[in-house]
Amino acid sequence: MKRYLINHNCVYNEARNEIKNTDNALTIKMTAMRARCLSFIIEHAADGIIDKQKLTSALWGERGQFVSDANLTQLLYLIRKDLRTMGISNFFVTIPRMGIRVNQQITVDVLPDEKLRKRYGIWKVVIVTAFALSLMSLYAVFDMLQSTPHN
């Protein structure tokens, strides 16, 4: 599961199905379907127009052929509403009878995996501690050499 930074101030966390604004800590918990749809839109942003049939199939699978356009329209409306609440307007635009297109003016960056960041943080502590112990050992040896009498 990935985490994305949208528009420099909102983190979308796929694992938690939530969007968090880094400026004011406002968090929106999304339904699994809305989160899956937003993930699909982000992952296919570079495709240009995301075909509504492709989107429907990705979200509802084989049942997608029986899903009405109204269901997809409602889902997209709710995602737009969530993003607007976070201060992101016009993240994607509907192309009539075709699908949607992601606004290229809004940046989306993949954030590093939290587990890797935490693991790196632990190694950072280990390295700093080892360095500090090495310096203390060198100081102790130097101090011992200074205090021994010379014949």
C-alpha positions, 0 to 999 in steps of 0.5 A: 500500500502506498502513500501519496502527497497530493498538492504538497499538503495532503497525504493520501494513505491507501492502507488507512483509506484516509486523506490528511491535510498536513497544514491543519491535521484535518483527516477524512476517513474514506470508504474502501470503494472511494479509496480504491477509486482514488488509488486507481485515478492516481495510478492512471493519471498519466494515461490522459483520459481514464476511460469510464468503462476501464474505471468501472471494471477496475472497481466492480470487476465483472459486475461493472457491466451491470453498474449504472453510470449514476453509481460511478458519478456518485462515487466521483462526486464524493471523492471530489467533495473529500478532496475539496474539503482538503483544499484540493479543487478540480483534481480531476475533470469529467470528459463527457461520455468518455471518462475523467482526466487528472488535472496536471497542475496538481502534483502527486508524489509517492512518499517513501514506505513508513516501514523503511523510514522507521527502520532507517530511523533505528539505524540512524540511532545505532550509528550515532550511538556507535560513533559516540561510544567510539569517541568516548573510548578514544578519549578514555585511551588518550586520557590514560596515556596522558596520566601514565608516568614517563620514565 
